[in-house]
Amino acid sequence: MTHEPREPRVARPRRYLMCPPAHFEVTYSINPWMDPSKPVDLPLALAQWEELRDRYRSLGHTVETLEPRPGLPDMVYAANGATVVDGRVFGARFAHPQRSAEALAHLDWFRAHGYTDIHEPAHINEGEGDFAVTSALVLAGRGFRSSPLSHGEVQEFFGRPVIGLDLVDPRYYHLDTALCVLDDTTGEIMYYPEAFSPGSRAVLAQLFPDALVVGPKDAAALGLNAVSDGLHVLLPQGAVGLFDPLRDRGFEPVGVDLGELLKGGGSVKCCTQELRG
């Protein structure tokens, strides 16, 4: 079925924080995508990351750079380091010790760049990995990484209603692997129902009856680990089944090859933290 937007889609300029994969490697496994026996082609990973960065800039967006630190191979997944709304920074607190030092690296960056309203969390959360922001709500994942206790903490800090969603498939260990906000002003989303508990599926169906429902093949290509500016949707090029449905809804899908970074369990969104406000 074709979904015609009431008005033409409009891209809104965004500001993103990204971290080059200078030290990226897969030497441990903290999600089902990570296999230390598969070597990483670091020059190719860097080239793919640069292509994503340059694509954002070509679309009129600003990309800030977080300096990578030795010994923190997952810093390239910059979305996990914080959640920023209205210029206010809710920091991360990582579930696994291999990533714990990333939280401080992000806070150091924000303080060095003039941010003053910064919250260091008491409870485990992995930034935009598990928090998806619309103009009215914060959708919050739980079950594998972020603690349910972080949801109330986020609600108190941002003053926005938080909707908790239970993730049940370990392949979709973060919310941003199972759900994407397509238009943060209208609250349009796409999601993979099987990644969620029955109750959470019912909540999503009630809140977002017109959502784009994604099938298992495109979900397994990490097609939901995507970034939208309200018009352009940058997503893994392997999620071929999403291109026509997105076009039917007035979006312009942009396929990106991040095959090397997929070895760590992340793609477009994992590499992209949005600096709202």
Sequence and secondary structure as in RCSB ss.txt:
>XXXX:A:sequence
MTHEPREPRVARPRRYLMCPPAHFEVTYSINPWMDPSKPVDLPLALAQWEELRDRYRSLGHTVETLEPRPGLPDM
VYAANGATVVDGRVFGARFAHPQRSAEALAHLDWFRAHGYTDIHEPAHINEGEGDFAVTSALVLAGRGFRSSPLS
HGEVQEFFGRPVIGLDLVDPRYYHLDTALCVLDDTTGEIMYYPEAFSPGSRAVLAQLFPDALVVGPKDAAALGLN
AVSDGLHVLLPQGAVGLFDPLRDRGFEPVGVDLGELLKGGGSVKCCTQELRG
>XXXX:A:secstr
     SS       EEEE   TT    S SSTT  TTS   HHHHHHHHHHHHHHHHHTT EEEE    TT GGG
G GGGGEEEETTEEEE B SSGGGHHHHHHHHHHHHHTT   EE  SS B GGGTEEE SS EEEEESSSS THH
HHHHHHHH S EEEEEB  TTS SGGGTEEEEETTTTEEEE GGGB HHHHHHHHHH TT EE  HHHHHTTTTS
 EE SSEEEEETT GGGHHHHHHTT EEEEE  TTGGGGT  TTTT EEB  
